[in-house]
């Protein structure tokens, strides 16, 4: 271009004249006269260029519309597609599973919104669980945070000097809480079916009574009030009632009370001792132990106390009754210590089977959640260890192996882990291991004795 002031030539990219400093404005030269026939050729060329330009713009526009996903050849189709898209927006659904809140360290779950659910990715200390969200629309991945799934808390009894308290701890050993932090002995904790509360017996008010407390230690409520001892609370599967034993009528009988403290009902009535009530999984029956026929045996009655039936008939005391998950069988221990055996009886009295049949002492049977195995304690290899076997007594597997005493096995709700108590380091502590005996983890570390672990059901 040329400077309009001094007419000197300067580069096109410069905004001012280097010779006179004037702001540059391009000088457009006048076109030369066309040669003969040149005007026609020029007009044709311009027309061709215009057509090519229009074609190019059309192609570019169509490509852009195609990429945007809204290309349409006709107006009616455009209207139809817009109506369909509006309807689809209204039909977008989102289903989010609300997980129960538990007192544990939060975990991060990476959710991938898709048309079908996908397994979440958990932090390294977590275990894979079912997806917590399903989205039918497509959006950016969202990082959600939640607390661990249910069944990851363990209640246990701790024996510090001159006191007994109930604690709750996460299955990874974190967030240990004293839920009965008052003077007096508190023991026999029993989880409510929804995992939010614990029933227990306490002598904090002078004699043993039945109490309920939230799993975080708040909201302690006394359910019974009398001069006798009330022991061994057991929740009904629907969480509305508790069975327990009481000496209020001069001998120990089985009673039932509503979870709010109302509706006290006596179920058994005889001069013997009835104890250790346990509800069947469907809530229709209650098993208990009684010496009404001489030795202590296992009995079953309806939940209203009717139709009491003796289901064991051994020549020695029968103890530790444990319902199978399907409610058709009860595992128990029989024969005098130190040579007890583990048996299984059908609740319809159709048969009793000895599962262990060894000269050692086998006790504390605990059913796996799927009903396929029974964990127990035995000294068959010289000291008390944790074992597991099939429910017909075959395939006995030793799960722990150390010179100390391991006892009180308790399955996790998913059947993948077993909690137990051990004195392998000088005093009793709570441990958790995988169901095959691997990955043992010590949960408690204190000078008190910690025993009788119990998993929250949810």
Steps between C-alpha positions, in 0.01 A plus 500: 500500500599868470487781751216735410713796620848446351412226250791282619453119488484327841426140607135398528546398867622838621239738639689823443740652245866463589584809292253762619330333798152531357242230583492271201197469276537280197494660158296294260630528140249556224439188290644494148257510209407147396609355176252408230258238643655534844183638661307184408776273623524695824123479557499124437796449730331697774178296458695174520678618813172604660343159424802317638490717809132429558563127455787514747290686758220248454737206555654659810157583643370150439805350666450722803135406522586131467755524780245673722259214432210713383527478120162464333391523131159647569318723746245233610779261592673774697184563697456127562858458625470802729182355651668164553799661671273700730317181596824313564616772737184460701547122514858509627508313832761473766496224764730552798531235774520661842760317703464472880716741694749335732768644723804433288752672279344623176593333174512657154295328232550583133164481326484461123151602380391253234183333386587203722660482845876450527704391804640798694872556548584520870799627687769236576375428852147431378331193364304492174130543558191528285461820298343791681364682196347431159441781252322472167633832371861562398692756699849568622638252756427611854711427807263412784584438866323261733555315826577125494219257440327336788635198684841655550471573874574263785373521856699337779534491877801655671614417854703788642571489875182515710267552203351339189409710196370446148694644208436532128785506249527503122615175343828668397578597861402868475244710688479299822220635721401419858120490470435427871741737666343505848598324826367147529524177302350513150504180297315257270470750211251410225472694173158612381413355157550840333842547661413833663466394865637260757302326773701399807475423869641739759523532876553878488183555703569239767399170338508356149237653270445508123601819317514626143759746368572648157810358334683832552443485876214749520138454601541233768155381614409265785229249400455293818471609861474254788704362788593176320764443234411530131757348266586392144290722269426366151335706222209375295585503127260790435662712773179559695553272802767352723505164674702469822522297815393633838499383862208723600278199570753328732648289225633585156235509228486631141319832446426724202477880503438757229796711392341806662472326839130418479316168469700288745393135459615185678545210255618208718366384834664214688719451811819444294743746351432622144771712340678615180198580280566528126250591226470294184587692179133532404393613849243223556701292751725556800769251599622492859691285746330337798570242771134415554575138413819468705796606286493816290353430156387706202128576468295681239168679548275726299564871536195528726631229738278218379599150384828458689700219339826340608724458194813347660524181703866458593614352829687818602444875485426651159622857455579777246185463285546663159228523230581413141427789259198318355358424846472124449793392720672592824867439570598445862772364727459193717692267732687618810803724477779437402374256236205682345369424152305707248165368382225614267135425566203556275239723657231244413691238709559285194865439577815597693844483334842517667725719284835482681532154658851549638661442841578872524283782634291656219270791584348837402343411162424791266313466169625671186238734349444266204445201730778299334761503780533505876791672672596377846771490766703184566815387681546193277850615402621575851357846567173675419482617138226608257381237251232479232319199356215414269161463663522121475829497694730446202783714364630626835743791447722657763486879462734623775839363601684640801588391856232722659127447546262613223124489570154648431492491116239729341429523126463832321157548333651444155674180613841622385660560842503361852554700817637326809670560835859396574750537784801451272670817630439453871142627532176452310458712187262502201626379162355464151613258229380391160269200497787281374726600791715751311545870563473504880467855633510603866231760574545587868819599684456561871575350839139391561355168386281535190275200422177379336500685164166546322452645149234757423247339266480809272 
